[in-house]
Amino acid sequence: MQPDPVHPDVVRFLQDAPKKMIIGGEKTASISGKTYTAYNPSTGEALVEVYSAAAEDIDCAVEAARKAMHGPWPTMLCDQRESIMRRFAALIEEHAEELAQLESLDNGKPISKTRSIDAPVAASNMYHWAGWPSRIHGETPVVSIPNHFAYTRREPVGVVAIIFPWNYPLIHYTQKSGPALAAGNAVILKPASVASLACIRLGELAQEAGFPPGVFNVVTGPGGVIGEALSSHPHIDKIQVTGSTGVGRRIIQNSTINIKRVSLELGSKAPNCVFEDADLEKAIPGAFHAAFGNTGQSCVAGCRLYVQRPVLEKVLEGLQALAGQARIGVAMDTQTEMGPIIDAAQYRTIMEYVEEGRKSGAAILSGGERLSGNGLPEGGYYLSPTIITGVGDDDRISQEEIFGPVVTVYPFDTEEEAIARANHTTYGLAAGLWTENVARAHRVAAQIKAGVVWVNTYDMFNSTVPFGGYKQSGYGRDNSESAIDAVTETKSVWIALK
């Protein structure tokens, strides 16, 4: 195991401690002076102290954002707003290695992934949304009333609070703030406390890009305290959350204080269906990566794998072979394919589900035990790909989100059965299916109740394609013009011509 050296810019960033928030265009300590420790999940070692916000700090951030909404940003010429956002995107691109390393050190994602996916996608997201200020427009509807003319305007909704999780900080940060900024809103971003370092650095780069004070704010600290303060604050106009369904319910309740706009990307228990006519050379590794990508710590993980009975044994053999080959290690090792679980609490949660399955008679074909030795640091929580069979559709392990490297595999016989069982969940964020039958692909995709269905591929995203959930996976959409709709108000204007 040979971790890559830490970039000098990362060393400097970590030495400048405690890490401050970005409020009103300034690096800001918490009013209380309280901090929390950011840990490296690969080793369990402390990385740096970070200032921890409380309700009074949120009041300051909201005040700064509201002041910015009375400043130049909402009315700025579109090409000027685009220019600032492009500078921000260019700075993300320029500091890609630093950002990739910060994310790997902070949330345990393999450096090979943060370098090739997360940092480049973050820059790409911001470049994409930088092109939108000049594309946001109203309409001139035809009216059936004589001597009257009507048109619509698209205006910013106001102060937008964005809360996002620890598994994809760079991508979530830019995916969700980009459309809000493009539409002329002020944003307050709240990253997960267990993975906030790359987000703080992005806030510093936003300052350097030239956003007016208060347009771009970053607050750090405990999710319960800050989430409560943001969602119930009477001067926040919109809140956007990626998190658990339980968190989503609380956000909805709090939002009623001022009927603030709400977008929610919540829990998932994504089904992934392999039909007997699938190309197994693609479907088996595809199903493996769907379940175990980012160590299974993904909202769209294909964690319920349905396999048509004639190919079940072959698929199981293939998955077990890939599990045995997976390179598990510290995030900063370029050879690592699966990094650590984010922290001890998440590891315990995962193992509770595994043990419950074991006690109920499920067969654990691989994994299910904490890994140690072979160069793995004792302070990290490592778990190999865990493959489980013999689980009922109504068992808790089949119905509740685990958020770890665990896949439950189920046999099925008919297309109709696969569809019914795939939909047997309170969630509806994502799904996958593998078949060489084009007609079947369209039939099944049309009947799966999920916001995205991948066919003969998995985990594909683009800024131009909407993403969001059905049922208790939330409402609202990221990406595409749908994201612009969510951060703007439509105003109708009537003009009497006589």
TORGU-721979 format. One line per field, with one value per residue (C-alpha): z, y, x. Coordinates in steps of 0.1 Angstrom, whole numbers. Each point is the difference from the previous one (the first is absolute). Example, Ala and Ser with C-alpha at 12.3 -4.5 7.8 and 13.67 -1.06 7.14 Angstrom:
BEGIN
Z 78:-7
Y -45:34
X 123:14
This chain:
BEGIN
Z 0:-12:6:-22:16:12:-23:15:-4:20:27:2:1:29:19:-1:29:12:-33:-3:-17:-28:10:-18:-21:30:17:33:33:19:25:28:-11:1:-24:-9:-13:-36:-2:-27:-4:-15:32:27:5:5:-30:12:23:-17:15:10:-7:22:-6:5:-27:-24:8:-11:-33:-7:6:-23:-27:3:-3:-32:-15:3:-16:-36:-4:-8:-25:-14:-38:-10:-17:32:21:-25:2:37:-1:-28:21:29:-23:-13:36:8:-30:9:36:-10:16:33:1:-9:28:25:-8:1:33:15:-12:-10:-36:-21:-15:-34:1:14:-26:-30:10:29:-6:-38:3:25:-25:-28:20:7:-36:-11:24:-9:-34:13:11:-36:-6:27:-16:2:-26:-19:3:-24:19:-11:14:-24:4:25:-1:25:6:28:18:18:32:28:29:25:27:-7:27:-13:23:-15:13:3:-29:-30:15:-31:-24:22:8:-36:-13:25:4:-38:-11:31:-8:-37:8:22:35:30:15:34:-3:28:-6:23:30:-7:-35:-2:-8:-39:4:21:-26:-27:20:1:-38:-4:18:-23:-30:9:13:18:38:13:-33:9:36:16:35:18:31:13:-25:26:13:-33:-19:26:-1:-38:-7:26:-7:-11:-23:-21:-32:-12:16:-20:18:-8:29:17:-3:37:-4:-30:22:26:-27:-14:35:7:-34:8:21:-31:-27:-14:-32:5:-22:15:-12:27:7:-25:-3:-37:-18:-27:-23:-20:-26:-14:-35:15:-12:32:-9:4:25:27:4:-6:29:22:-5:4:34:12:-17:26:24:-3:17:-28:-1:-33:9:-17:33:-9:-28:-17:-23:-23:12:-30:4:38:8:-27:13:36:-10:-20:29:25:-23:-4:38:5:-24:14:12:34:17:10:-22:-10:-15:-38:-1:24:-15:32:28:37:15:9:38:29:2:-36:3:30:-19:-30:23:18:-32:-10:34:-1:-34:13:30:-22:-21:-29:-17:-1:-30:4:24:31:22:8:-18:18:-6:-34:4:9:28:32:3:-32:-5:-30:-13:-31:-25:18:-20:17:-13:16:11:-2:-19:32:23:15:-19:-33:9:18:-14:13:-17:-1:-21:3:-28:5:-29:-9:-27:-22:-28:-21:-13:19:32:-3:-5:29:24:-12:8:34:19:15:-20:-37:-7:-25:-16:-26:-24:-22:-32:-36:-9:-11:4:35:9:-9:16:33:2:-5:29:26:25:2:-11:-21:-16:-14:-28:-5:19:35:19:-30:6:-20:6:-29:13:29:32:29:17:2:31:33:-19:-1:-26:-23:-25:-3:-33:-33:-2:27:25:-13:5:36:9:-19:4:-31:-1:-25:-12:-17:-22:-11:-36:1
Y 0:32:31:30:30:28:30:31:20:-25:1:38:-2:-24:21:31:-11:0:1:29:3:24:26:33:-4:-5:-29:-2:-18:-12:25:-25:-9:-37:-24:-36:-24:-12:-36:-20:-31:-20:2:14:28:37:22:35:19:17:28:-13:23:5:18:34:-7:-10:33:18:-21:7:37:1:-19:22:31:-15:-4:38:4:-3:-38:-5:29:-4:-3:-36:0:15:-28:-26:14:-3:-36:-9:13:-22:-30:7:3:-34:-14:16:-13:-35:-20:19:-4:-37:-7:19:-20:-33:9:12:-26:-30:-2:-15:27:-17:9:35:9:-16:7:23:29:1:-3:28:23:-13:7:36:6:-14:23:30:-1:3:36:11:-29:6:17:5:-5:19:-21:7:13:0:34:30:28:-17:-14:-23:-12:-19:7:-25:15:-14:-16:17:-16:-37:-23:-32:-30:-29:-32:-13:-26:24:35:15:-12:9:34:11:-19:17:35:5:4:22:23:1:12:28:-15:2:-34:-14:-34:-24:-31:-30:5:-32:12:38:8:0:21:26:2:5:28:17:-5:16:31:1:-3:33:-8:31:-3:-22:-17:-31:-12:-32:-10:-31:-19:-26:-9:-1:35:17:-19:10:37:2:-18:19:34:25:19:-30:-3:-34:-31:-28:-32:-33:-24:-26:-2:7:32:9:-3:24:25:0:6:29:16:8:30:21:-25:-1:-19:-35:-24:-34:-29:-26:-37:-28:-38:-3:-32:-13:-28:-25:-18:-34:16:25:2:-14:11:36:-7:-17:27:26:-14:-3:37:11:-16:7:33:25:-29:-2:34:13:12:-19:-32:-31:-17:-23:-22:-21:-27:-22:-36:-16:23:3:-23:15:35:-10:-17:31:24:-21:-2:38:4:-21:22:34:20:15:26:36:27:16:-33:2:-38:2:-9:1:22:0:5:37:-5:-24:10:-9:-32:-11:8:-21:-30:1:-7:-27:-17:2:-17:-26:-8:-3:-27:19:-13:23:-10:25:28:8:4:29:-2:4:-6:-1:36:13:27:-11:33:-5:-20:-23:-24:-22:-3:-18:-22:-14:-25:-16:33:7:30:13:-5:32:-6:1:30:24:19:-14:24:-24:-27:-25:-15:-24:-23:-15:-24:7:-19:24:36:9:-14:20:32:-6:-9:29:24:-16:28:34:15:9:18:-23:-34:-21:-28:-22:-16:-3:1:36:-4:-14:29:26:-20:-5:36:14:-20:5:27:19:34:-16:-34:-11:-27:-20:26:15:32:23:37:32:36:-1:-30:4:-20:-5:-24:-15:-8:4:7:36:26:25:-6:8:7:13:29:-17:12:36:-3:-9:31:26:15:6:34:8:36:13:32:17:12:26
X 0:16:-20:6:18:-22:0:17:-31:-19:26:-2:-38:0:26:-22:-22:-27:-17:-23:-34:-8:-26:-6:31:23:17:-19:4:-31:-13:4:35:-10:17:-3:27:1:14:16:-23:29:20:-22:25:-9:4:-9:-24:-30:-22:-34:-30:-30:-33:15:26:-29:-17:32:2:-37:5:30:-19:-31:22:15:-35:-3:34:13:-2:-37:-1:35:2:-1:35:15:-15:11:35:3:-14:25:29:-13:-1:35:13:-16:18:33:-2:-14:29:-3:-38:3:24:-20:-31:19:17:-33:-26:21:-8:29:22:-2:-37:2:26:-18:-36:-8:23:-4:-38:-1:17:-22:-31:9:10:-34:-19:22:-16:-36:-4:-6:-23:-25:-30:-38:-27:-26:-31:-29:-31:-36:-8:-2:25:22:35:17:35:18:32:23:13:22:-18:24:22:5:14:16:7:19:16:36:1:4:8:17:-27:-30:15:3:-31:-23:16:5:-36:-8:29:-8:-35:13:-6:22:10:8:17:2:22:1:22:18:10:2:36:-3:-32:18:27:-26:-14:34:3:-34:13:30:-24:-16:-35:-14:0:-28:-8:20:0:13:-9:14:-10:-26:-27:-28:7:7:-27:-26:11:1:-33:-19:15:-27:24:11:-21:10:16:15:10:17:-3:-21:-38:-2:20:-23:-31:14:11:-36:-14:24:-6:-36:12:1:-12:36:6:14:19:9:22:-5:5:2:0:7:-10:23:-14:21:-21:10:6:25:36:15:35:-13:-29:21:27:-27:-21:31:10:-37:0:35:11:11:1:-38:-3:-22:-36:-5:19:-16:-3:-30:11:-27:14:-21:3:17:31:-1:29:22:-7:7:33:10:-8:20:30:0:-5:31:20:-10:29:-10:22:7:-14:33:13:-5:-5:-30:-34:-20:9:-12:-34:-4:1:-7:-36:-7:19:-21:-32:11:11:-34:-17:24:-3:-38:1:24:-23:-31:17:13:31:30:20:28:10:-19:31:22:34:33:37:16:10:-35:3:-17:-18:-20:-32:4:-26:3:-29:-27:-23:-31:-27:-30:-16:-38:-14:-16:31:14:33:-20:-21:23:30:33:24:30:16:-29:-21:-29:-7:-34:-11:-30:-18:-20:2:-32:14:32:-20:-23:28:22:-28:-6:16:-9:28:4:32:18:0:19:-7:21:-15:9:-38:-7:-38:4:24:-27:-28:17:15:-35:-14:27:-10:33:13:28:3:33:0:31:20:-2:8:1:-7:3:-9:-25:-20:-25:6:-24:-23:-35:-19:20:32:-11:-11:16:27:37:17:-16:-24:-21:26:-4:-38:6:20:-21:-34:-22:-16:-28:-3:-32:1:-32:6:-29
